[in-house]
């Protein structure tokens, strides 16, 4: 289980999902292909990596209300959180990492507070190894946690 820590960092949530359509906040309905989705998130706020812990707990207790774009897929029955990858860092590197995943982006997702085109990306295969490699390429020490 991801520990609730106050250290700042960056994280990726890796979901496996069935084909579905979901209304995500103020965005239009989004059609998701079956496969995997990578969400790139920041834990630079005062709570630090507690934000990651919140996402993990939300995936286990789906009775809560959505707050952020990623909550809508995390709460949906078609999506299952299968892995998290995080690293402790005080560097705001979330957008740089998101740019590395740009192929097959879900336009406008999770990026209302930055200039990125998306922070959610589709893969037809399990992208955990890809995520770990990108973290390491940017000098981060990734910590993975699987949930299957």
C-alpha positions as CSV (number, residue, x, y, z in Angstrom):
1,X,0.0,0.0,0.0
2,X,1.2,3.5,-0.8
3,X,2.1,5.2,2.5
4,X,0.6,8.6,3.2
5,X,3.7,10.8,3.2
6,X,4.1,14.6,3.0
7,X,7.1,14.4,0.7
8,X,6.6,16.2,-2.6
9,X,6.7,14.2,-5.8
10,X,5.3,13.1,-9.1
11,X,3.3,10.0,-9.9
12,X,1.6,8.0,-12.6
13,X,-1.6,6.0,-12.2
14,X,-2.0,3.1,-14.6
15,X,-5.5,1.9,-15.2
16,X,-6.7,-1.1,-17.2
17,X,-10.1,-0.5,-18.7
18,X,-12.9,-1.9,-20.9
19,X,-14.3,0.0,-23.8
20,X,-16.7,2.6,-22.5
21,X,-17.9,6.2,-22.6
22,X,-17.7,8.4,-19.6
23,X,-18.8,12.0,-18.9
24,X,-15.8,13.7,-17.2
25,X,-16.6,16.9,-15.3
26,X,-17.0,19.8,-17.8
27,X,-15.5,17.8,-20.7
28,X,-17.8,16.1,-23.2
29,X,-18.4,12.4,-23.0
30,X,-15.1,10.6,-23.7
31,X,-15.0,7.4,-25.6
32,X,-12.3,5.1,-24.1
33,X,-10.8,2.2,-26.1
34,X,-10.2,-1.0,-24.2
35,X,-6.6,-1.2,-22.9
36,X,-4.5,0.9,-20.5
37,X,-4.4,4.5,-19.6
38,X,-1.6,6.4,-17.9
39,X,-2.4,9.5,-15.8
40,X,0.5,11.8,-14.9
41,X,-0.1,13.7,-11.7
42,X,1.8,16.1,-9.5
43,X,2.2,15.9,-5.7
44,X,3.9,19.3,-5.2
45,X,1.2,20.7,-3.0
46,X,1.2,20.9,0.8
47,X,-0.1,17.3,1.2
48,X,2.7,16.0,-1.1
49,X,2.3,12.3,-2.0
50,X,-0.8,12.1,0.2
51,X,-2.6,12.9,-3.1
52,X,-1.4,9.6,-4.5
53,X,-2.6,7.8,-1.4
54,X,-6.0,9.5,-1.9
55,X,-6.2,8.1,-5.5
56,X,-5.4,4.6,-4.3
57,X,-8.0,4.8,-1.6
58,X,-10.6,6.2,-4.0
59,X,-10.1,3.2,-6.3
60,X,-10.9,0.8,-3.4
61,X,-13.8,2.8,-2.0
62,X,-15.8,3.9,-5.1
63,X,-18.6,5.4,-3.1
64,X,-17.0,8.9,-3.0
65,X,-17.6,11.9,-5.2
66,X,-15.3,12.9,-8.1
67,X,-13.2,16.1,-7.5
68,X,-10.7,16.0,-10.4
69,X,-10.8,14.6,-13.9
70,X,-8.9,11.5,-13.0
71,X,-11.5,10.7,-10.2
72,X,-14.2,10.2,-12.9
73,X,-12.3,7.3,-14.4
74,X,-11.0,6.0,-11.1
75,X,-14.6,5.7,-9.9
76,X,-16.0,4.2,-13.0
77,X,-16.7,0.4,-13.0
78,X,-14.9,0.0,-16.4
79,X,-11.6,1.2,-15.0
80,X,-9.3,-0.6,-12.6
81,X,-6.2,0.9,-11.0
82,X,-3.6,-1.7,-11.6
83,X,-0.3,0.1,-10.7
84,X,1.1,3.3,-9.5
85,X,4.6,4.7,-10.1
86,X,5.9,7.6,-8.1
87,X,9.1,9.4,-7.2
88,X,10.0,11.9,-4.5
89,X,11.1,15.2,-6.0
90,X,10.7,18.8,-5.4
91,X,11.1,19.6,-9.1
92,X,7.9,20.4,-10.9
93,X,8.4,17.7,-13.6
94,X,4.8,16.6,-14.2
95,X,4.4,18.4,-17.5
96,X,7.8,17.3,-18.9
97,X,6.8,13.7,-18.1
98,X,3.4,14.1,-19.7
99,X,5.0,15.3,-22.9
100,X,6.9,12.0,-23.1
101,X,3.6,10.1,-23.3
102,X,1.9,12.4,-25.9
103,X,1.0,9.7,-28.4
104,X,-2.6,8.8,-28.1
105,X,-3.5,11.5,-25.6
106,X,-7.1,12.1,-24.3
107,X,-7.3,15.8,-25.3
108,X,-8.0,18.2,-22.4
109,X,-7.9,15.6,-19.7
110,X,-6.2,16.6,-16.3
111,X,-4.5,19.7,-17.7
112,X,-6.8,22.6,-16.9
113,X,-4.0,24.3,-14.9
114,X,-1.2,24.0,-17.5
115,X,-0.5,24.3,-21.2
116,X,-0.3,20.6,-21.9
117,X,-2.7,19.0,-24.3
118,X,-3.4,16.2,-21.9
119,X,-2.2,14.3,-18.8
120,X,-4.0,11.0,-19.8
121,X,-2.6,8.7,-22.4
122,X,-3.8,5.4,-24.0
123,X,-1.7,2.3,-24.6
124,X,-2.9,-1.1,-25.9
125,X,-0.3,-2.8,-23.7
126,X,0.7,-2.6,-20.0
127,X,2.8,0.6,-19.9
128,X,4.5,0.1,-16.5
129,X,8.0,-0.6,-17.9
130,X,7.6,2.4,-20.2
131,X,6.7,4.6,-17.3
132,X,9.6,3.4,-15.1
133,X,12.1,4.0,-18.0
134,X,10.8,7.5,-18.5
135,X,11.1,8.3,-14.8
136,X,14.7,7.0,-14.7
137,X,15.6,8.9,-17.9
138,X,14.7,12.1,-16.0
139,X,16.8,11.2,-13.0
140,X,13.9,10.0,-10.8
141,X,14.0,6.9,-8.7
142,X,10.6,5.2,-9.4
143,X,8.7,3.3,-6.8
144,X,6.1,0.9,-8.2
145,X,3.1,-0.6,-6.5
146,X,0.8,-3.1,-8.2
147,X,-2.8,-3.7,-7.2
148,X,-3.8,-7.0,-9.0
